[in-house]
Amino acid sequence: MRESADELSVALLRRLAHAPRASQRELARDTGVSLGKLNYALRALIDKGWVKAGNFGRNQNKLSYAYLLTPSGIEAKAKLTQAFLTHKMGEYDRLRAEIEDLREELGDGGASAARRE
């Protein structure tokens, strides 16, 4: 799993599922990437057929779009979310084991001192 690209794809697909009318600027802020990177990632999702961009015909602000997940986008979101969750759970388990090792290394006195700080 290419973590950064897949992580951004998951974040975008999840955000668009809940807020299809979010602007690219809002999406960039919410996902913590630059506007340029967001635009590139969003275009990739559109090119894959996972997201459809539609202009609001009657909206006075002609730059306003809705980003809708296609059926294949909904399926991709589920698969990517599962892979992302599996990856993050593995990270969590590794961190939990590392924390336990560090606590054992410090012994009771070290753990007590760490809690006081």
C-alpha positions as CSV (number, residue, x, y, z in Angstrom):
1,M,0.0,0.0,0.0
2,R,1.5,3.4,-1.1
3,E,0.6,5.0,2.2
4,S,0.6,8.7,1.3
5,A,-1.4,8.4,-2.0
6,D,-3.8,5.8,-0.6
7,E,-4.1,7.7,2.6
8,L,-5.1,10.9,0.7
9,S,-7.5,9.0,-1.5
10,V,-9.2,7.5,1.6
11,A,-9.4,10.9,3.2
12,L,-10.8,12.5,0.1
13,L,-13.4,9.7,-0.6
14,R,-14.5,9.8,3.0
15,R,-14.8,13.6,3.0
16,L,-16.6,13.7,-0.3
17,A,-19.1,11.0,0.8
18,H,-20.1,13.4,3.7
19,A,-19.7,16.8,2.0
20,P,-20.0,16.6,-1.8
21,R,-20.2,20.4,-2.1
22,A,-17.0,21.1,-0.2
23,S,-14.6,23.4,-2.1
24,Q,-11.2,22.3,-3.1
25,R,-9.8,24.8,-0.7
26,E,-11.8,23.3,2.1
27,L,-10.8,19.8,1.1
28,A,-7.1,20.8,1.0
29,R,-7.4,22.3,4.5
30,D,-9.3,19.3,5.9
31,T,-6.8,16.8,4.5
32,G,-3.7,18.8,5.3
33,V,-2.3,19.1,1.8
34,S,-1.7,22.0,-0.5
35,L,-4.4,23.1,-2.9
36,G,-2.2,21.9,-5.9
37,K,-1.7,18.5,-4.4
38,L,-5.4,18.3,-3.6
39,N,-6.3,19.2,-7.2
40,Y,-4.0,16.6,-8.5
41,A,-5.4,13.9,-6.2
42,L,-9.0,14.8,-7.0
43,R,-8.2,14.7,-10.7
44,A,-6.8,11.2,-10.3
45,L,-10.0,10.1,-8.5
46,I,-12.1,11.6,-11.3
47,D,-9.8,9.9,-14.0
48,K,-10.3,6.5,-12.2
49,G,-14.0,7.0,-12.4
50,W,-14.4,7.0,-8.6
51,V,-15.6,10.6,-8.4
52,K,-17.8,12.6,-10.7
53,A,-17.6,16.4,-10.7
54,G,-20.7,18.3,-11.5
55,N,-21.3,22.1,-11.8
56,F,-24.4,23.5,-10.2
57,G,-26.2,24.9,-13.3
58,R,-28.3,27.5,-11.5
59,N,-25.7,28.6,-9.0
60,Q,-24.4,32.2,-9.5
61,N,-21.0,31.1,-8.5
62,K,-20.0,29.1,-11.6
63,L,-16.9,27.7,-9.9
64,S,-19.0,25.8,-7.4
65,Y,-18.9,22.0,-8.0
66,A,-20.3,18.9,-6.3
67,Y,-18.1,15.9,-6.1
68,L,-20.1,12.7,-6.1
69,L,-18.8,9.2,-5.5
70,T,-19.7,6.9,-8.3
71,P,-20.7,3.3,-7.6
72,S,-17.1,2.2,-8.3
73,G,-15.9,5.0,-6.1
74,I,-18.1,3.7,-3.2
75,E,-16.6,0.3,-3.7
76,A,-13.1,1.7,-3.9
77,K,-13.7,3.7,-0.7
78,A,-14.7,0.5,1.1
79,K,-11.6,-1.4,-0.1
80,L,-9.2,1.4,0.6
81,T,-10.7,2.1,4.0
82,Q,-10.3,-1.6,4.9
83,A,-6.7,-1.7,3.8
84,F,-6.0,1.6,5.6
85,L,-7.6,0.3,8.8
86,T,-5.6,-2.9,8.6
87,H,-2.4,-0.9,8.1
88,K,-3.2,1.5,11.0
89,M,-4.1,-1.4,13.3
90,G,-0.7,-3.0,12.5
91,E,1.0,0.3,13.4
92,Y,-1.0,0.5,16.6
93,D,0.0,-3.0,17.6
94,R,3.7,-2.3,16.9
95,L,3.5,1.0,18.9
96,R,1.7,-0.7,21.8
97,A,4.4,-3.4,21.9
98,E,7.2,-0.8,21.8
99,I,5.6,1.2,24.6
100,E,5.3,-2.0,26.7
101,D,9.0,-2.8,26.0
102,L,10.0,0.7,27.1
103,R,7.9,0.5,30.3
104,E,9.6,-2.9,31.1
105,E,13.0,-1.4,30.4
106,L,12.3,1.5,32.8
107,G,10.8,-0.7,35.5
108,D,8.3,0.5,38.0
109,G,10.4,3.5,39.2
110,G,10.7,4.8,35.6
111,A,7.0,4.4,34.9
112,S,6.2,6.2,38.1
113,A,8.6,9.1,37.3
114,A,7.2,9.3,33.8
115,R,3.6,9.6,35.2
116,R,4.6,12.5,37.5
117,E,6.0,14.6,34.6
